[in-house]
Amino acid sequence: MRTPSPIRVAFRSLIAGSVEFQNFGKGTDPKSIFRNLVDDAKHESGHGGYSGTIAEKYDFELRSRTPMSRQQARDFIEKDMDQSDKHGPAFAVPIAESKVKSEKEVTLKIPALSGWNAEESFKKQLSEKFPGAEVSVSGNSATKLKDGGLPDIEIVPDSKKIYTFGGWAHAGEYSTKKEALLALKKRLTDEPNSHVVQTWKSIPIMEIKTLANVVIKAPTSKLPVWEVKGNVGVVEIGGIQGYMFYGWASS
């Protein structure tokens, strides 16, 4: 029996019939590493298809030839992941040995819609100011210092009805119960081995009624102000240690 190498899927996220995957393999030959990762995934998940793993990928595309640290790779992949397609090749970047030569703590005050937006702005600003540096945020560090203004809104009454069904995160919206039922029957026919078919005893058809729409007539120009703390590290990049493969796979 073949023994799979000790490589694991680092992160997986389910959305609309596909799963996000990340696999790392050591070595300097990306073609060989890719083949081994695919073989390992098929050994662990089977050959039936729709595994949500790198086993669904027939080829890969090298998205950067510049070796990067693990942190730099995480930042790069986070921005690049949406360019991947579940029917396309896997993406890959080279991972290098790295050493932080110096590090300093930085605090910025940033106007932003939310704490998450403030943290993203923090990373963007410092990455542009210190190219090649590792920028990290200290946990959920965004602290609101000042509230923003309120947008100008209008409440418009509405009585629209739509129908959908349970079990799937992206079941769709339908104008009649009959359309929702037909769509559910098709989904059950197309996906006989799904977790819903295997575990649910009944699947509800749901009516969703809209009572009103809140229309934003003019967004506020006054944003909340956040204080964000983090670190900037000057990194020394060494030789290539391996490759990280990532993307979306059919599930």
C-alpha positions in Angstrom: 0.0 0.0 0.0 1.3 3.5 -0.9 2.1 5.7 2.0 1.1 9.3 1.4 3.7 12.0 2.2 3.0 14.2 5.3 1.4 17.0 3.4 -2.0 18.4 4.6 -4.5 20.8 3.3 -3.8 24.0 5.2 -7.1 25.8 4.6 -10.5 24.9 3.1 -13.6 27.0 2.7 -16.8 25.9 1.0 -18.7 28.1 -1.4 -21.0 27.4 -4.4 -20.0 23.9 -5.3 -16.3 24.5 -4.8 -13.7 24.4 -2.0 -10.7 26.6 -1.4 -7.5 24.6 -0.8 -3.8 25.3 0.0 -1.2 22.6 -0.2 2.6 23.0 0.5 5.2 20.6 -0.8 9.0 20.7 -0.2 11.5 20.8 -3.0 12.7 22.9 -5.9 10.9 21.2 -8.9 7.2 22.5 -8.9 6.1 19.9 -11.5 7.2 17.0 -9.4 5.8 18.5 -6.2 2.4 19.1 -8.0 2.2 15.5 -9.2 3.0 14.2 -5.7 0.4 16.4 -4.1 -2.3 15.4 -6.6 -1.4 11.7 -6.1 -1.6 12.1 -2.3 -4.9 13.8 -2.5 -6.4 11.1 -4.8 -5.1 8.5 -2.4 -6.8 10.1 0.6 -10.0 11.4 -1.1 -10.5 8.7 -3.8 -10.8 9.0 -7.6 -14.5 9.8 -7.8 -14.1 13.5 -8.5 -15.7 16.5 -6.8 -13.4 16.0 -3.8 -12.7 19.7 -3.2 -9.0 19.0 -3.2 -6.0 19.5 -5.4 -6.9 16.1 -6.9 -9.3 17.9 -9.2 -6.5 19.9 -10.8 -4.9 18.7 -14.1 -2.1 21.4 -14.2 -0.8 24.5 -12.3 0.1 28.1 -13.1 3.1 29.7 -11.4 1.7 33.1 -10.2 5.1 34.5 -9.1 8.6 33.5 -9.7 9.9 35.6 -6.8 10.6 33.5 -3.7 8.7 34.7 -0.7 8.4 34.1 3.0 5.3 32.2 4.5 3.8 35.5 5.6 4.4 37.2 2.2 2.8 34.1 0.6 -0.3 34.3 2.8 -0.8 38.0 1.9 -0.2 37.2 -1.8 -2.6 34.3 -1.8 -5.3 36.2 0.0 -5.3 38.8 -2.8 -4.9 36.3 -5.6 -7.3 33.5 -4.6 -10.4 35.1 -6.3 -8.6 34.9 -9.7 -8.7 31.1 -9.4 -11.4 29.1 -11.1 -12.6 25.7 -10.0 -12.3 24.4 -13.5 -8.9 26.0 -14.2 -5.4 25.0 -13.1 -4.1 25.3 -9.6 -2.0 28.4 -8.7 1.5 28.2 -7.2 4.1 30.4 -5.6 7.7 29.6 -4.4 8.3 29.6 -0.7 11.7 30.5 0.6 13.6 30.1 3.8 13.4 33.5 5.6 14.7 35.3 8.6 13.4 38.4 10.2 16.4 40.8 10.6 14.6 43.6 12.4 11.1 44.4 13.5 9.3 47.4 14.9 5.8 48.1 16.2 3.7 50.6 14.4 0.4 52.4 15.3 -1.7 54.2 12.8 -5.0 56.1 13.0 -7.1 55.2 9.9 -10.5 56.4 8.8 -12.5 53.4 7.5 -16.0 51.9 7.3 -15.1 49.1 9.7 -12.3 47.6 11.8 -11.6 45.1 9.1 -11.3 47.8 6.5 -8.9 49.7 8.8 -6.7 46.7 9.3 -6.6 46.1 5.5 -5.7 49.7 4.9 -3.0 49.4 7.6 -1.3 46.5 5.8 -1.6 48.2 2.4 -0.1 51.5 3.6 2.9 49.8 5.3 3.5 47.3 2.5 3.7 50.2 0.0 6.0 52.2 2.4 8.2 49.2 3.1 8.3 47.0 -0.1 9.3 43.4 0.7 8.7 43.8 4.4 6.3 41.5 6.4 3.4 43.5 7.8 1.2 41.9 10.4 -1.7 43.2 12.5 -1.7 42.5 16.3 -4.8 40.2 16.5 -8.1 42.1 16.3 -6.3 45.3 17.1 -8.6 47.9 15.4 -10.0 50.1 18.2 -12.6 52.7 17.2 -11.6 56.2 18.4 -14.4 58.2 16.8 -17.8 57.4 15.3 -18.6 58.4 11.7 -21.6 60.3 10.4 -24.9 58.7 9.5 -25.9 58.2 5.8 -29.0 59.8 4.4 -31.6 57.0 3.9 -35.1 56.4 2.7 -37.4 53.5 3.7 -39.5 52.3 0.7 -42.3 49.9 1.4 -42.3 46.7 -0.6 -44.3 43.4 -0.7 -42.2 41.3 -3.0 -42.2 37.5 -2.3 -39.6 35.0 -3.3 -39.2 31.3 -2.7 -36.2 29.1 -2.0 -35.4 25.8 -0.3 -33.2 24.7 2.6 -30.1 22.5 2.7 -27.8 24.4 0.3 -26.1 27.8 1.0 -26.7 28.9 -2.6 -30.2 27.4 -3.4 -31.3 30.4 -5.5 -34.4 32.5 -5.6 -37.6 31.7 -7.4 -40.8 33.6 -8.2 -43.2 30.8 -7.4 -43.3 27.7 -5.1 -43.6 25.5 -8.1 -40.3 26.9 -9.6 -38.6 26.3 -6.2 -39.9 22.8 -6.0 -38.7 22.0 -9.6 -35.3 23.4 -8.8 -35.0 21.3 -5.6 -36.0 18.2 -7.5 -33.2 18.9 -10.1 -30.7 19.6 -7.3 -31.6 16.2 -5.7 -31.2 14.5 -9.0 -27.9 16.1 -9.9 -26.4 15.7 -6.4 -27.6 12.3 -5.1 -24.6 11.9 -2.8 -24.7 15.3 -1.2 -24.7 15.7 2.6 -28.3 17.0 2.4 -29.6 13.8 0.7 -27.6 11.6 3.0 -28.5 13.3 6.3 -31.7 15.4 6.0 -35.1 13.8 6.7 -37.0 16.7 5.1 -36.1 19.8 3.1 -38.3 22.9 3.6 -39.6 25.1 0.8 -39.5 28.7 2.2 -41.3 31.9 1.4 -39.4 35.1 1.9 -41.4 38.3 2.0 -39.7 41.7 1.7 -41.4 44.3 3.9 -39.4 47.3 2.9 -36.2 48.4 1.3 -33.8 50.9 2.9 -32.4 53.0 0.2 -29.1 54.9 0.9 -29.6 58.2 -0.9 -26.2 59.7 0.1 -23.5 57.8 2.0 -21.7 59.8 4.7 -18.4 61.4 3.9 -17.4 61.2 7.5 -15.9 57.8 8.3 -15.2 56.4 11.8 -11.6 56.6 12.9 -9.7 53.5 14.0 -6.4 52.9 15.8 -4.6 49.9 14.4 -1.4 48.4 15.9 0.9 46.0 14.1 4.4 45.1 13.2 6.7 45.7 10.3 9.6 43.2 9.8 12.5 43.5 7.5 13.0 40.0 6.1 16.0 38.2 4.6 14.9 35.8 1.9 17.0 32.7 1.3 16.8 29.8 -1.2 13.6 28.1 -2.3 12.2 25.7 0.3 9.2 24.5 -1.6 6.0 25.6 -3.3 2.5 26.5 -2.1 -0.3 25.4 -4.4 -3.8 26.9 -4.0 -7.1 27.7 -5.6 -10.7 26.5 -5.8 -11.6 22.9 -6.6 -15.0 21.3 -7.5 -16.8 19.7 -4.6 
